[in-house]
Structures are given as C-alpha cells and as structure tokens.
Amino acid sequence: GKIFGVSFHVLPQSLVPEYGYIPSFLVDSCEYLEEHVHTEGLFRKSGSLVRLKALKSKLDQGENCLSTALPCDVAGLLKQFFRELPEPILPLHLQEGLFKAQQLGNEKKTATVLLSCLMADRTIEALRYFFNFLRTVSLRSNENRMDSSNLAVIFAPNLLHSSENEKMSASTEKK
C-alpha cells in the first residue's frame, strides 16, 4: 500500500506500547533516526532528491529499505510524509485555536489539552509519539544542533500545511 499522499487512517499501522496504533512508516523512520540522533543538522540538511525519490518508491512498494538509507534522507522523507498527507495532521479547523492557546499564560496547557480532545484518537496518538521523538532529538542538541526552536521552525510548515498549498504567510510562520 502507498505511504505517501494517502489519508492518515488508511496507512499500515503498528501497535506501540503506551501510545496505541501509529502509522508503521512513522514508527520505522523515528526508530531509525533515534539511532542517528547525534547526526549534526538532522532535519536541516536536506537529503538528495534522487535518493529520496528512489526510497519513496521502494517504500510504496512495501520494501523495507530504511536501514540502509542515510539519516538526512530518512529525515527528509519524514518531513515529506507529513507534508503530503491529504489533510494536515493538525486539523485545519483547530489550527487557529491552537495558535491562540499558545499565547495564553498559565491556561495554555489546559486550552491545548481541551483542543486536542477534538482530534481523532489516532491523530493524538501519532502526535504524542512524534512529539516525544522530537523531544528525544532536542535533548541531544549539543551534538545535533537541533534544539526545540530549530525543530519547530522546520516542522511547523509540514504539520500545518494548508490544503491549497499556498506559501505560509509571514504571520502564520511567526505563529
């Protein structure tokens, strides 16, 4: 089954203890990248487009080829995976609310948790898994130079893409 550009709930899933069912590609690529978490510029340095294309088509054909790939290529694929979801993983109708929640003082956490209750369970499970992975990456930022703000800048456009593929406006980017 295809992995890229297909709806979140039709993807092959893996059961991850303490998280639930997570798309297998997400689990495989995060587990691989955790082994290479010390790589400097992980997610910032882009992989080769030619290699990415080849990896993508192998994966879509069901080949397990991540273990032999380069960290920057797998990192690039992971960004592409989120970018090519038909619907952004952070639902469009909740994005404005989530932005506003981040500007609150001590109510920020409560507001964010309440908004997350409006998302599908599968989405929440995948986000919890993925954000925990990003936290692992940021904890090694003395080696990989990818602290949480660097990761946020890189992932925001991939997690919040709008369906019309318009470029992010400056104000959205700031948020």
Phi, psi and chi 1 to 4 in degrees:
 res  aa     phi    psi   chi1   chi2   chi3   chi4
   1 GLY       -  148.5      -      -      -      -
   2 LYS   -66.5  150.1  -90.4  177.3   60.1   81.3
   3 ILE  -110.2  -35.7  -66.8  176.4      -      -
   4 PHE   -96.8  138.7  -69.0   85.2      -      -
   5 GLY    74.5   13.6      -      -      -      -
   6 VAL  -111.6  157.9  -62.3      -      -      -
   7 SER   -61.3  145.8  177.0      -      -      -
   8 PHE   -54.3  -41.7 -157.6   69.4      -      -
   9 HIS   -82.7   -2.8   50.4 -108.4      -      -
  10 VAL  -101.0   -0.3  -60.1      -      -      -
  11 LEU   -72.0  147.8  -72.0  165.5      -      -
  12 PRO   -59.0  137.6  -10.9   18.2      -      -
  13 GLN  -117.0  153.7  -49.6  -87.4  -33.9      -
  14 SER  -123.3  142.3  -59.5      -      -      -
  15 LEU   -84.2  119.0 -180.0   58.1      -      -
  16 VAL  -110.1  117.8 -178.9      -      -      -
  17 PRO   -51.5  138.9  -23.1   30.8      -      -
  18 GLU    74.9   -4.3  -67.5  173.2   47.7      -
  19 TYR  -120.2  -44.8  -72.5   96.5      -      -
  20 GLY   116.4 -154.3      -      -      -      -
  21 TYR   -87.4  122.1  -76.8   94.9      -      -
  22 ILE  -121.8  140.2  -46.8  -69.1      -      -
  23 PRO   -51.0  129.3  -28.3   36.3      -      -
  24 SER   -55.4  -38.6  -56.4      -      -      -
  25 PHE   -61.6  -40.0  169.2   73.3      -      -
  26 LEU   -63.0  -45.0 -170.5   55.0      -      -
  27 VAL   -63.0  -49.4  176.0      -      -      -
  28 ASP   -60.9  -44.3  -64.9  -15.4      -      -
  29 SER   -72.9  -37.4   48.2      -      -      -
  30 CYS   -67.4  -40.1  -70.9      -      -      -
  31 GLU   -64.2  -41.2  -77.2 -179.2   -7.3      -
  32 TYR   -62.2  -47.2  165.9   91.6      -      -
  33 LEU   -68.1  -28.2  -70.9  167.6      -      -
  34 GLU   -62.9  -31.1  -94.2 -172.2   40.3      -
  35 GLU   -72.9  -18.1  -69.6  167.7   26.9      -
  36 HIS  -118.2   28.3  -61.8   83.1      -      -
  37 VAL   -65.9  -18.2   73.0      -      -      -
  38 HIS   -81.9   -7.7   51.6  -84.7      -      -
  39 THR   -60.0  122.5  -52.8      -      -      -
  40 GLU   -66.1  135.0 -170.4  175.6  -26.5      -
  41 GLY    73.1   20.0      -      -      -      -
  42 LEU   -53.4  129.8 -166.7   62.5      -      -
  43 PHE    79.9  -22.0  -66.5  114.8      -      -
  44 ARG   -90.1  -43.5 -164.6 -179.6   54.4 -125.4
  45 LYS   -74.8  126.9  -67.1 -174.1  173.4  144.3
  46 SER   -88.0  147.3   33.9      -      -      -
  47 GLY   -77.0  179.2      -      -      -      -
  48 SER   -79.4  131.6  131.9      -      -      -
  49 LEU   -60.3  -38.4  -72.4  176.3      -      -
  50 VAL   -63.0  -46.7  175.1      -      -      -
  51 ARG   -66.9  -38.8  -70.4 -165.2  -51.2  -99.7
  52 LEU   -60.0  -43.4  -81.5  176.1      -      -
  53 LYS   -62.4  -43.6 -148.3  171.1  170.8  177.1
  54 ALA   -65.2  -44.9      -      -      -      -
  55 LEU   -59.7  -44.8  -91.7  175.4      -      -
  56 LYS   -60.3  -44.1 -155.5  171.7  147.5  179.9
  57 SER   -72.4  -33.1   75.0      -      -      -
  58 LYS   -62.9  -45.0  -79.9 -178.1 -175.4  172.9
  59 LEU   -62.8  -42.6  -75.7  164.8      -      -
  60 ASP   -64.1  -22.8  -85.8  -20.0      -      -
  61 GLN   -91.5    6.1  -76.6  155.8   26.8      -
  62 GLY    85.6   12.3      -      -      -      -
  63 GLU   -81.6  140.4 -118.4 -178.7  -85.8      -
  64 ASN   -94.8   91.9 -165.4   -8.6      -      -
  65 CYS  -117.9    6.6   52.0      -      -      -
  66 LEU   -66.4  -36.9  -69.8 -177.8      -      -
  67 SER   -60.8  -24.3   56.4      -      -      -
  68 THR   -99.6    0.6   54.8      -      -      -
  69 ALA   -85.8  168.5      -      -      -      -
  70 LEU   -87.9  145.7  -66.4  168.9      -      -
  71 PRO   -52.3  -43.0  -26.4   32.6      -      -
  72 CYS   -66.4  -28.8   58.3      -      -      -
  73 ASP   -73.1  -42.9  -69.6  -16.5      -      -
  74 VAL   -65.5  -40.3  177.0      -      -      -
  75 ALA   -61.1  -41.2      -      -      -      -
  76 GLY   -64.4  -40.0      -      -      -      -
  77 LEU   -63.5  -38.5  -90.9 -174.9      -      -
  78 LEU   -64.6  -41.7 -168.7   50.6      -      -
  79 LYS   -63.2  -42.5  -70.6 -168.8  -71.4 -169.0
  80 GLN   -64.7  -37.9 -157.2  169.3    1.3      -
  81 PHE   -55.6  -49.7  167.6   75.7      -      -
  82 PHE   -67.9  -39.4  -76.8  114.0      -      -
  83 ARG   -65.8  -33.1 -155.4  167.0   46.9 -115.3
  84 GLU   -93.4    1.9  -67.9 -173.4    5.8      -
  85 LEU   -60.2  135.2  -72.7  170.7      -      -
  86 PRO   -56.8  -35.5  -21.6   29.5      -      -
  87 GLU  -117.6  135.2  -66.2  -69.4  -46.5      -
  88 PRO   -58.1  146.6   14.9  -23.9      -      -
  89 ILE   -63.6  -32.3 -171.0  161.2      -      -
  90 LEU   -90.4  107.4  -71.6  167.5      -      -
  91 PRO   -53.3  136.7  -21.0   30.1      -      -
  92 LEU   -52.2  -44.0  -85.8  172.1      -      -
  93 HIS   -70.4  -10.9   65.1  -75.3      -      -
  94 LEU  -105.7   -9.9  -63.2  177.9      -      -
  95 GLN   -60.8  -44.6  -72.4 -176.9   10.0      -
  96 GLU   -61.1  -43.4 -165.3   52.8   44.3      -
  97 GLY   -62.1  -41.0      -      -      -      -
  98 LEU   -65.3  -39.7  -73.8  164.6      -      -
  99 PHE   -60.2  -47.9  -70.7  149.7      -      -
 100 LYS   -63.1  -39.3  -70.1 -158.6  166.1  104.9
 101 ALA   -59.2  -35.8      -      -      -      -
 102 GLN   -68.3  -18.1  -57.8  -40.3  -61.0      -
 103 GLN   -91.2   -3.4  -81.6  133.5   47.3      -
 104 LEU   -78.1  158.8  -61.4  171.2      -      -
 105 GLY   -78.2 -112.9      -      -      -      -
 106 ASN   -77.6   -1.4   34.8   13.6      -      -
 107 GLU   -91.1   -2.6  -62.1  -59.6  -48.2      -
 108 LYS   -53.7  -49.7  175.5  159.7  103.0  172.4
 109 LYS   -64.7  -47.0 -166.4  173.2 -179.8 -177.4
 110 THR   -59.2  -46.7  -48.2      -      -      -
 111 ALA   -61.6  -42.2      -      -      -      -
 112 THR   -65.3  -42.2  -54.0      -      -      -
 113 VAL   -63.5  -43.4  169.1      -      -      -
 114 LEU   -62.0  -43.1  -71.8  172.2      -      -
 115 LEU   -63.2  -36.5  -78.0  163.5      -      -
 116 SER   -66.6  -23.7   72.4      -      -      -
 117 CYS   -65.7  -16.7  -65.3      -      -      -
 118 LEU   -88.1   -2.6  -57.8  171.8      -      -
 119 MET   -95.3  157.3  -65.4 -177.5 -154.8      -
 120 ALA   -63.8  147.0      -      -      -      -
 121 ASP   -53.5  -45.1  -70.6   -9.8      -      -
 122 ARG   -58.8  -40.3  -76.6  -85.7  163.2   95.3
 123 THR   -64.5  -46.6  -56.9      -      -      -
 124 ILE   -61.5  -43.3  -73.8  -62.3      -      -
 125 GLU   -61.4  -44.6  -73.6  157.6    6.1      -
 126 ALA   -65.7  -41.5      -      -      -      -
 127 LEU   -65.3  -42.7  -75.9  170.6      -      -
 128 ARG   -58.4  -45.2  -85.1 -173.3   58.3 -131.5
 129 TYR   -62.3  -48.7  178.4   81.9      -      -
 130 PHE   -67.6  -43.0 -178.9   60.5      -      -
 131 PHE   -66.9  -32.7  -72.3  152.9      -      -
 132 ASN   -66.3  -38.2 -166.0   52.9      -      -
 133 PHE   -61.8  -46.1  160.1   73.5      -      -
 134 LEU   -61.0  -35.6  -72.0 -178.1      -      -
 135 ARG   -62.1  -42.3 -179.0  172.6  172.4  -89.2
 136 THR   -59.1  -42.0  -56.2      -      -      -
 137 VAL   -62.8  -46.5  174.0      -      -      -
 138 SER   -66.8  -28.7   73.1      -      -      -
 139 LEU   -66.9  -17.2  -69.3  173.5      -      -
 140 ARG  -106.7   23.6  -61.4  -73.1  -69.7  -84.7
 141 SER   -64.7  -19.5   62.5      -      -      -
 142 ASN   -64.4  -25.2   57.3  -27.6      -      -
 143 GLU   -97.5  -47.7  -65.8  163.6   88.8      -
 144 ASN   -90.8   -6.1   58.9   34.6      -      -
 145 ARG    62.2   19.7  -53.7  -92.0  173.2  -97.2
 146 MET  -113.6   85.8  -61.3  -52.5  -67.6      -
 147 ASP   -82.6  178.4   59.2   21.5      -      -
 148 SER   -61.9  -34.0   52.3      -      -      -
 149 SER   -72.5  -36.0   65.8      -      -      -
 150 ASN   -61.9  -43.5  -76.6  -16.4      -      -
 151 LEU   -65.0  -38.5  -70.2  165.5      -      -
 152 ALA   -62.4  -44.5      -      -      -      -
 153 VAL   -60.8  -39.4  165.5      -      -      -
 154 ILE   -74.9  -41.2  -75.1  169.2      -      -
 155 PHE   -87.5  -25.5  -85.1   99.9      -      -
 156 ALA   -50.4  -50.9      -      -      -      -
 157 PRO   -63.1  -27.3  -14.8   25.9      -      -
 158 ASN   -80.4  -32.5  -61.8  -59.9      -      -
 159 LEU   -87.3  -23.8  -60.2  175.9      -      -
 160 LEU  -111.7   14.9  -60.6  164.2      -      -
 161 HIS   -54.1  144.6   61.2   86.1      -      -
 162 SER   -96.5  151.1   65.7      -      -      -
 163 SER   -63.5  -24.2   40.0      -      -      -
 164 GLU   -81.3    4.9  -57.3   84.0   60.0      -
 165 ASN    55.8   21.8  -83.2  -27.5      -      -
 166 GLU   -71.1  153.5   68.2 -162.5   45.2      -
 167 LYS   -68.2  148.8  -83.4  -82.6  156.7 -112.7
 168 MET   -65.8  132.5  -86.2 -159.0  158.1      -
 169 SER   -72.6  160.3   67.8      -      -      -
 170 ALA   -58.3  -39.0      -      -      -      -
 171 SER   -69.1  -38.3   65.9      -      -      -
 172 THR   -66.1  -40.0  -41.3      -      -      -
 173 GLU   -62.6  -40.8 -158.4  162.5  -62.6      -
 174 LYS   -61.0  -45.5 -138.7  162.4   73.9 -167.2
 175 LYS   -58.2      -  -68.9  171.5 -177.8  170.9
